[in-house]
Amino acid sequence: MPQGRCNFPALSVAENLRLGAYTRHLPRSALETQVERMSVRFPRLKERWNTLAGNLSGGEQQMLEMGMVLMARPRLLLLDEPSLGLAPRAMDSVFATIRELTGDGITVLMVEHNLSVVADLTDTITVLARGEVLAEGTYDRVSRDPAVIEAYMGTGHG
């Protein structure tokens, strides 16, 4: 799931979700069953079913794009800064969905600059600086690592 908006703004929420399953070549009835499952996973989208994607809030668009990706039934989900530009309530909703997905057995690899929002989502955090691994481990270990504190907070802020 790329950073930024990647839906079809002139199509409805339902149409965007159907397009997410395009490569699966599902029969119409199976496709509609899958779309309905996304409406259960994302009830806010169900409320906006016939709304054009371009008229959704940033958080709603993020949910829609996640739904579109999930329609392809991935085993691995790559997320590039899912919290970028979201209001706190929308961010909470997106991360709650990510938590559910990992509970469903989907592996999630995420790039996220806001370390605290992923604290309870991760098994392992890898911190990169200038393309090099600076630290790796649990949130507790990484967040206390002097090299991470120095690199991201500067001298005298740790």
Long-range contacts (C-beta under 8 A, 24 or more apart in sequence): 1-65, 1-66, 1-69, 1-77, 1-78, 1-79, 1-80, 1-82, 2-80, 3-80, 3-81, 3-84, 4-84, 5-61, 5-65, 6-65, 7-53, 7-54, 7-61, 7-64, 7-65, 7-68, 8-53, 9-52, 9-53, 9-54, 10-52, 10-53, 10-54, 11-52, 11-53, 12-49, 12-50, 12-51, 12-52, 12-53, 13-45, 13-48, 13-49, 13-50, 13-51, 13-53, 13-56, 13-64, 14-49, 14-50, 16-53, 16-64, 16-67, 16-68, 17-45, 17-64, 17-67, 17-68, 17-71, 18-71, 19-68, 20-67, 20-68, 20-69, 20-70, 20-71, 20-72, 21-71, 21-72, 23-72, 24-71, 24-72, 24-73, 34-71, 35-71, 38-67, 38-70, 38-71, 41-67, 41-70, 41-97, 41-100, 42-66, 42-67, 42-97, 44-93, 57-90, 58-85, 58-86, 58-87, 58-90, 59-86, 59-87, 59-89, 59-90, 59-91, 59-93, 59-94, 60-90, 62-86, 62-90, 62-94, 63-93, 63-94, 63-97, 66-94, 66-97, 70-101, 74-106, 75-106, 75-107, 76-106, 76-107, 76-108, 76-109, 77-101, 77-106, 77-107, 77-108, 77-109, 78-109, 78-110, 79-108, 79-109, 79-110, 79-111, 79-112, 80-110, 80-111, 81-111, 81-112, 81-113, 82-110, 82-112, 83-112, 83-114, 83-117, 91-117, 95-121, 115-139, 115-142, 115-143, 116-143, 119-143, 127-151
